[in-house]
Amino acid sequence: MTDCCKQPSHTPAIANIPAAPVPAGATRFRIPAMDCAVEEADIRRVLAGMPGIRSLNFQLVARTLTIDAQAEALQAAVSAIGQAGYRMQPFAAAGPVGETHGGHDHGHAHGHGGLPPGLPRLAGALVLAGVAEAISFFAPAGLPWTLAGMALALAAIFMAGLEVYQKGLTALFRRRLNINALMTVAVTGAFLIGQWPEAAMVMALYSIAELIEAMAVDRARNAIKGLMALAPEEAEIRQPDGQWTTVPLADVPLGATVRVRPGGRIPLDGLVTAGASAVNQAPVTGESLPVDKAAGDSVFGGTISQTGALELRVTAAASDSTLARIIHAVEQAQGARAPTQTFIDRFAAIYTPAVFLLALAVAALTPLALDWTWLEALYKALVLLVIACPCALVVSTPVTVVSGLTTAARRGILIKGGTYLEEARRLKAVALDKTGTITQGKPVLVAWQVWNGADRAEVGRLAATLAARSDHPVSSAIAQGLKDGNLQSALPAEAAEAVERLEALSGRGVQGQIGGQPYALGNHRLVEERRQCSPALEAALALHEQQGRTVTLLASGQGVLGIFAVADTIRESSRQAIAELKALGVTPVMLSGDNAATASAVAAQAGIIDVRGNLLPEEKLAAIREMQGRYGATGMIGDGINDAPALAQADIGFAMGGAGADIAIEAADVVIMNDNLRRIAETVRLSRRTHAVLWQNITLALGIKIVFFVLAVFGSATMWMAVFADMGASLLVVANGLRLLRRKA
C-alpha cells in the first residue's frame, strides 16, 4: 500500500495468541501509520547511516518495528521517526496482537456493527464541500457569497485532509514526493486558482475513497485473524488435588493435564493420555476428514474434538504451539517482499517524481506550445498530479500476495514468503524422498504365506510370539500385522513369555525355543546360513523383493515354515499427486537412500519413471544440482535430517510438517502440514494464479492511468474524474487480489 491507504483497521483484538518473541537487547514499537512498503522505505531512509543501530525488523501486518540498537541510538531513532511524522507506541502499551490502527488514529474503537472511525467526520466534510459547490453554481456573484463558499471549502479541506497536509508538507520539506505531497500541492493549487469548491470536494472524496479501500485491504491483511481465532482463550487444567480449573491459555504450564469436552476446541498441542475422539484437524492441516485420536496420539491446538472427551498432556506452551508458529510464520511471510512487489516499489519510486516533472512541464510549457491559458495549463497539471498517485500500483501486490499466503495456510500449506509463493510457478521438476514422503514412513506387514505345507494358524502363532520379543521395526510390523489379522486370538495369554533361550542374531533376526522346539525368525541370509534354501523358495523371495518388500522367514529345525513380507506402503495421495504434477508439466524424480530395487518398486507404484536409489545426503545434494542444470527450477520434497542439504539447495524446498524432522522443516521454504503430497501441485497452481492476478492488477492500474493521462492533457478530465479514476483503480485491484481468498488452490 502507499501513503494514500491510511485508515483504521477494523479487526477485533485477538489476545490469546502471543506475539513473536523480541530478541534480547531489542525494543518493539507499534507505528499505527506504517502499513505498507512505502512507509517502511520512508523510515529506513530516516534511519539510514545512523550509528549504533544493529538491525531493524519491520512487521507491516502488525504495524510493528523492532529496533536492535544501543540506548543512545534507540532514543535518536525514535526521535527521528517522530520528526518524520510517524507516531510510535511502545509495544507493551499498544494493545493485544491483532489490534492495529491506521494513520487516522481517532482514539475510539470501531465497535461491532458500528460505523468505521472517521466516517462521520468525512461525511461532514463531504456535506460542506457540496454546499461550497452549490454556492459556486447557484449563488449570485458577490464577495460575501464567495467568501462564504471559500470558508466552507476550507473547513471541508481541514476536516478531511488535515493529516494529508501534515504529512505532505513534511514530505516536501524533506524533498520526497509521495501521494500526500501530490495531494497537498494539487488541492492547494486548485484552491489558489479559484477552484476552491472542486479542491474541497476532491479532498473529501479522496479521504472517503481511502477509507473504503482500507476496509477492503484489511480483509487480506487481517485474514490471519481467522487462524488466531481458532484457539480458545482459556483451558481447563487438572490441579494437584484432582480438581479442574479454567485458566488463561498463557498460564498453562508444560506437562499440565488439560481436559477437552466433546465438540470443544483443543487449546494447546499435546499428547492424549485418556479418552478417544474423532478430531477435525482441518483448521491446522487442511485435512477434509476427521482423524481418530486415542491415548498416545498427538493433537494440535486449535483443532476440534468432535465425538468424545479427551485428556491430554501439554507438550508446547501457547507461544510455541503449532498454531502459534503457523501464525508467526505467515506474519513473517507477509512482511517479506515478493519479487513483483519489489519491482513495483522501485517503479513507483521513479514513477511519482517523473509524473511530477511532467505536470510541471504541462504547467510551464503548454501555454507556449499549445496556446493554452496559464490557468488552463495549471489546472491540467494539477489533475495530472491527482492521477499520478501510485496507490493502485503499489497496493495491488501486497494484497494479492497476502491473500495467496493466507489461502495456502488455510489449506495446510505454510509458505514462508511471498518469494516462494511467486517462484513456485517456475518449477520444472521436483525431487521426492521415498520414506515418509511418498510412503507412510513405517513398515507394515503386506503379505504372508505358509511354506512346506505347514499349518497357517500355527505358523502365525509362532511368528507372532517370536516377533513380539524383538524391538526391530520389521519384527514390530510382523507382530502388529498378525495381531490386526486376528491371529493373536490363537495365542495363549502367556504366549509372549513362552520363548526360552531367546537370542538376537545381529543383522539376521532372532531365535529361541517355543514348547521345547527351536525356531528362528530372520532374513534371507539367516536361512541360507541354516542351509534351508531351495530354488522354489528363492523364486518366491525374488517375487517379493522385486516389489520392494523386506522378507522375513520363520524356520524350524526341519525347514522354512512361513514367509512374511514387510513394506513401507505408499500414501493414498501419492499416485494422484504425481499425476497432478505431471499434468502441470512438472517432472517428478525420486531420490532415495534405500536400495535400488525397493526404490524402483515404490516409484513404479507412484508413477515415477526417473528413480535413483542408494543415495547418501551429499549425493542427494549433487542430484538436485544436476536436476537444476537439466530441467531448470527444481523443488525438493523430504522429511528427514538427511534431506536438509538437498532442501536447502533446491529452488524451493518442501518439508512434510506432520512427520518431518525439525531440521528439515527449518531448511524448507514450504511446509506441508498434513503430509499430503497433493499440496505440492496445489502450491504450483496457487503460484500461477497469484502471478496472473498480480499482472492483471498491474495492467489494470497502468491502463486506467494512461487513459486518464491522455484525457487530462488533451481532453476534458477534471479533478473529480482524476480522484474517481485513481481510487477506482485501487479498489478494483484490491477486489481482484481478494479473489484468491475465495478460491481453493
SULDASUL-V209489 format. One record per run of one state. SS is the DSSP state (alpha for helix, beta for strand, coil for the rest). FROM is the first residue (numbers start at 0). TO is the last residue. If there is no record, write none. Layout:
# SULDASUL-V209489
ss=SS from=FROM to=TO
ss=SS from=FROM to=TO
This chain:
# SULDASUL-V209489
ss=coil from=0 to=24
ss=beta from=25 to=29
ss=coil from=30 to=35
ss=alpha from=36 to=46
ss=coil from=47 to=51
ss=beta from=52 to=58
ss=coil from=59 to=62
ss=beta from=63 to=68
ss=coil from=69 to=69
ss=alpha from=70 to=82
ss=coil from=83 to=87
ss=beta from=88 to=89
ss=alpha from=90 to=92
ss=coil from=93 to=117
ss=alpha from=118 to=137
ss=coil from=138 to=141
ss=alpha from=142 to=172
ss=coil from=173 to=177
ss=alpha from=178 to=191
ss=coil from=192 to=194
ss=alpha from=195 to=220
ss=coil from=221 to=223
ss=alpha from=224 to=227
ss=coil from=228 to=232
ss=beta from=233 to=237
ss=coil from=238 to=242
ss=beta from=243 to=247
ss=alpha from=248 to=250
ss=coil from=251 to=255
ss=beta from=256 to=259
ss=coil from=260 to=263
ss=beta from=264 to=264
ss=coil from=265 to=268
ss=beta from=269 to=274
ss=coil from=275 to=275
ss=beta from=276 to=279
ss=coil from=280 to=280
ss=alpha from=281 to=284
ss=coil from=285 to=289
ss=beta from=290 to=292
ss=coil from=293 to=296
ss=beta from=297 to=298
ss=coil from=299 to=302
ss=beta from=303 to=304
ss=coil from=305 to=308
ss=beta from=309 to=313
ss=coil from=314 to=316
ss=alpha from=317 to=319
ss=coil from=320 to=320
ss=alpha from=321 to=334
ss=coil from=335 to=337
ss=alpha from=338 to=368
ss=coil from=369 to=372
ss=alpha from=373 to=386
ss=coil from=387 to=389
ss=alpha from=390 to=409
ss=coil from=410 to=411
ss=beta from=412 to=414
ss=coil from=415 to=416
ss=alpha from=417 to=425
ss=coil from=426 to=427
ss=beta from=428 to=432
ss=alpha from=433 to=437
ss=beta from=438 to=438
ss=coil from=439 to=442
ss=beta from=443 to=449
ss=coil from=450 to=454
ss=alpha from=455 to=467
ss=coil from=468 to=471
ss=alpha from=472 to=483
ss=coil from=484 to=486
ss=alpha from=487 to=489
ss=coil from=490 to=493
ss=alpha from=494 to=496
ss=coil from=497 to=497
ss=beta from=498 to=504
ss=coil from=505 to=507
ss=beta from=508 to=513
ss=coil from=514 to=515
ss=beta from=516 to=521
ss=coil from=522 to=522
ss=alpha from=523 to=528
ss=coil from=529 to=533
ss=alpha from=534 to=545
ss=coil from=546 to=548
ss=beta from=549 to=555
ss=coil from=556 to=558
ss=beta from=559 to=566
ss=coil from=567 to=568
ss=beta from=569 to=569
ss=coil from=570 to=572
ss=alpha from=573 to=582
ss=coil from=583 to=585
ss=beta from=586 to=590
ss=coil from=591 to=594
ss=alpha from=595 to=605
ss=coil from=606 to=608
ss=beta from=609 to=611
ss=coil from=612 to=615
ss=alpha from=616 to=629
ss=coil from=630 to=632
ss=beta from=633 to=637
ss=coil from=638 to=639
ss=alpha from=640 to=648
ss=coil from=649 to=650
ss=beta from=651 to=655
ss=coil from=656 to=660
ss=alpha from=661 to=666
ss=coil from=667 to=668
ss=beta from=669 to=671
ss=coil from=672 to=676
ss=alpha from=677 to=713
ss=coil from=714 to=717
ss=alpha from=718 to=741
ss=coil from=742 to=744
